[in-house]
Every structure is written in C-alpha cells, then in structure tokens.
Amino acid sequence: MVKSDALGLAERVMVDTRLRDGTTVRIEAALPGSFSIVGIGIRFFFRSYLPSLTIALAILTLWAARRVTAPLRAFSDAAERLGNERSAPPLPEYGPVELQRAARSFNKMQEQVKRFIEDRTRTLAAISHDLRTPITRLRLRVDAAVENVDEQQKMLRDLNQMDAMVSSALSFLRDGARDEPMVLVDLASLLQSACDNFGDMGCDVRYVGMAHLPVRCRAELVTRAVTNLIENATKYGSTGTVDLSRDSSGKAIIHIDDDGAGIPDAEKKKAFEPFYRLDTARGADSGGFGLGLSIARTIVELHGGQIELTNRIPSGTRVVMTLPI
C-alpha cells in the first residue's frame, strides 16, 4: 500500500507478503528524495499561494467582464435615452471594434432623427403661423363685405374655429420640441394647484392624493399635460378627481377620473392620435380639436413615463399617468 500526506502525495510505499508458514512480512521503503522535494514544493504552493491566486483570478475575471459589458450597457442606456431626450449627448465610441462601429452608426442615426424632427417641427410651425395672416384678413373682409348678419356670424365662427385650430397645432408642436430642464418639484403641490385653478373657474375638481411627493420633472410641461387631462374630465363629466400615489417600484401614479359616459375599448388607442376627436364616442361636443391627449402623451413619454385610458364602474373614464421619480 501507499502512504500519502494530506494532499494525497506519496511519501512511502509498504508491501505486505504472506509466507508459506502463514507469517506476514512487511517491506517498507521511502520514495527517493526528488519525490519528497516535489511533494514539499507542491504542498508549499497550495498552502501559501493558491488562496491569493484564486482571489486575484476572481478580481481579474470581474474586471474583464465589466470591461466587456460596459460598452453594451452604455449602448443600451443611449438607446433608451433617444426616445426621451432629443438633446442627449452622442454615445462614446470605445470598446471592441464591432461595438465602436455600432456606436458610430447609432450616433449617426441619432443625429439624423434629431435633424428630421427639428425640420418637421419648423416646417409645420411655419405653416401654422403663416395661416394666421390670411385668417385675420378674411375676418376683416367678412366684417366689411357681408351684409347678412346670420351669414356673417357663421363665417366668423368658422374663421374663429380655424384660428383656434392653428393655435392648438402650434401649441402641440411647441410642447413636442421644448427642451425644458429637469427640476425637483413637489408633484402633489403641482396637482393641487392645477385642481384649484379649475375650482376657481367653478368646476367641481378635487385633489385626494398624497400630501407630498418630490419628483424630478419638467414642471411646466407636466402642468400642461395635467391641465389638458383635467379639462377633458370637466368637459365630459360633471366632476373630476385627481389622485396621486407611489407604487412599490418607486414610480408616481396619477389618476384623473371623471363621471362621464366612458370611452369604448375600440377608441382608446385612437384617442391619443393628433386631431382624433372622441366627442361622438363620449356623447358630447366639446368643440376641441383632438390634441389634448396627444400633447399629454408626448409630455409623459418625454419623461420616460406611460399614459393609458381605462373605464370606471359604473361610468366614467380614468386616465392613468405613470412618471418615474
């Protein structure tokens, strides 16, 4: 048999032999010194350096993993920012050659998207602005040339509606292109102030949410979105209720409820399209142009949030806004 140490390294060899008379003879021999020296060296290595090498190898592996995944993480963050921040800085071009090429292509695409949006916004804003001049001229000519008072009032009403539509379109384009800085505000106070403004106009609007909730956002744009939604609630219902809460994932949840007729399920997705009017679906004629929900969605998505419509029981509509805190 072989006698080993704790690491399983052979030190001595023992052989037992049984003789004819039944006695047993054991022959024991030590291994050559070279084996002992090797065994001692291996034992010393395992006992002294192996723990340190293991720790060093673990640290090197973690560093290499982070070195490889860092460009991918930056690429993912930049792609997510692209939809929310049009003025986001370009993606740093570092890492493996393939990732550098992908980052270069991404930066080029981001610049093209930004330029396309800016060109479209400027063009549509210029058209909407220039339409105001002929509308004003037509209004003056109608006042001077049309003798029939009834026809005159009808034409003026149409012109006023056109002017209001142009103003709404300009507002929609401005809100979609604004680059207001993010500031820390008390979202609860912002919602309470919006409700108070409608209350001062004689509308039955109540705030029933949290007393305080600090949130980083573009305060003017969020106020605009909330105002549009509360205005819809007062148009299509007799009362409006605004609630604010915070969910377990750390997001601000805003509910804006009305007690109107509700919205058919087939119309809910279309409701956020620009110039799509829900008056027929909700059994009312608000005189709007179908931009309130579109503006609200643009602002909420600019903050990386979400907005959706649900029906209340027994009647009414609930707008659910989700904003990251």
C-alpha positions, 0 to 999 in steps of 0.5 A, spaced: 500 500 500 501 507 499 502 512 504 500 519 502 500 526 506 494 530 506 494 532 499 494 525 497 502 525 495 506 519 496 511 519 501 512 511 502 510 505 499 509 498 504 508 491 501 505 486 505 507 478 503 504 472 506 509 466 507 508 459 506 508 458 514 502 463 514 507 469 517 506 476 514 512 480 512 512 487 511 517 491 506 517 498 507 521 503 503 521 511 502 520 514 495 527 517 493 528 524 495 526 528 488 519 525 490 519 528 497 522 535 494 516 535 489 511 533 494 514 539 499 514 544 493 507 542 491 504 542 498 508 549 499 504 552 493 497 550 495 498 552 502 501 559 501 499 561 494 493 558 491 488 562 496 491 569 493 491 566 486 484 564 486 482 571 489 486 575 484 483 570 478 476 572 481 478 580 481 481 579 474 475 575 471 470 581 474 474 586 471 474 583 464 467 582 464 465 589 466 470 591 461 466 587 456 459 589 458 460 596 459 460 598 452 453 594 451 450 597 457 452 604 455 449 602 448 443 600 451 442 606 456 443 611 449 438 607 446 433 608 451 435 615 452 433 617 444 426 616 445 426 621 451 431 626 450 432 629 443 438 633 446 442 627 449 449 627 448 452 622 442 454 615 445 462 614 446 465 610 441 470 605 445 470 598 446 471 592 441 471 594 434 464 591 432 461 595 438 465 602 436 462 601 429 455 600 432 456 606 436 458 610 430 452 608 426 447 609 432 450 616 433 449 617 426 442 615 426 441 619 432 443 625 429 439 624 423 432 623 427 434 629 431 435 633 424 428 630 421 424 632 427 427 639 428 425 640 420 418 637 421 417 641 427 419 648 423 416 646 417 409 645 420 410 651 425 411 655 419 405 653 416 401 654 422 403 661 423 403 663 416 395 661 416 394 666 421 395 672 416 390 670 411 385 668 417 385 675 420 384 678 413 378 674 411 375 676 418 376 683 416 373 682 409 367 678 412 366 684 417 366 689 411 363 685 405 357 681 408 351 684 409 347 678 412 348 678 419 346 670 420 351 669 414 356 673 417 356 670 424 357 663 421 363 665 417 366 668 423 365 662 427 368 658 422 374 663 421 374 663 429 374 655 429 380 655 424 384 660 428 383 656 434 385 650 430 392 653 428 393 655 435 392 648 438 397 645 432 402 650 434 401 649 441 402 641 440 408 642 436 411 647 441 410 642 447 413 636 442 420 640 441 421 644 448 427 642 451 425 644 458 430 642 464 429 637 469 427 640 476 425 637 483 418 639 484 413 637 489 408 633 484 402 633 489 403 641 490 403 641 482 396 637 482 393 641 487 394 647 484 392 645 477 385 642 481 384 649 484 385 653 478 379 649 475 375 650 482 376 657 481 373 657 474 367 653 478 368 646 476 367 641 481 375 638 481 378 635 487 385 633 489 385 626 494 392 624 493 398 624 497 400 630 501 407 630 498 411 627 493 418 630 490 419 628 483 424 630 478 420 633 472 419 638 467 414 642 471 411 646 466 410 641 461 407 636 466 402 642 468 400 642 461 399 635 460 395 635 467 391 641 465 389 638 458 387 631 462 383 635 467 379 639 462 377 633 458 374 630 465 370 637 466 368 637 459 365 630 459 363 629 466 360 633 471 366 632 476 373 630 476 378 627 481 385 627 481 389 622 485 396 621 486 400 615 489 407 611 489 407 604 487 412 599 490 417 600 484 418 607 486 414 610 480 408 616 481 401 614 479 396 619 477 389 618 476 384 623 473 377 620 473 371 623 471 363 621 471 362 621 464 359 616 459 366 612 458 370 611 452 369 604 448 375 599 448 375 600 440 377 608 441 382 608 446 388 607 442 385 612 437 384 617 442 391 619 443 392 620 435 393 628 433 386 631 431 382 624 433 376 627 436 372 622 441 366 627 442 361 622 438 364 616 442 363 620 449 356 623 447 358 630 447 361 636 443 366 639 446 368 643 440 376 641 441 380 639 436 383 632 438 390 634 441 389 634 448 391 627 449 396 627 444 400 633 447 399 629 454 402 623 451 408 626 448 409 630 455 409 623 459 413 619 454 418 625 454 419 623 461 420 616 460 413 615 463 406 611 460 399 614 459 393 609 458 385 610 458 381 605 462 373 605 464 370 606 471 364 602 474 359 604 473 361 610 468 366 614 467 373 614 464 380 614 468 386 616 465 392 613 468 399 617 468 405 613 470 412 618 471 418 615 474 421 619 480 
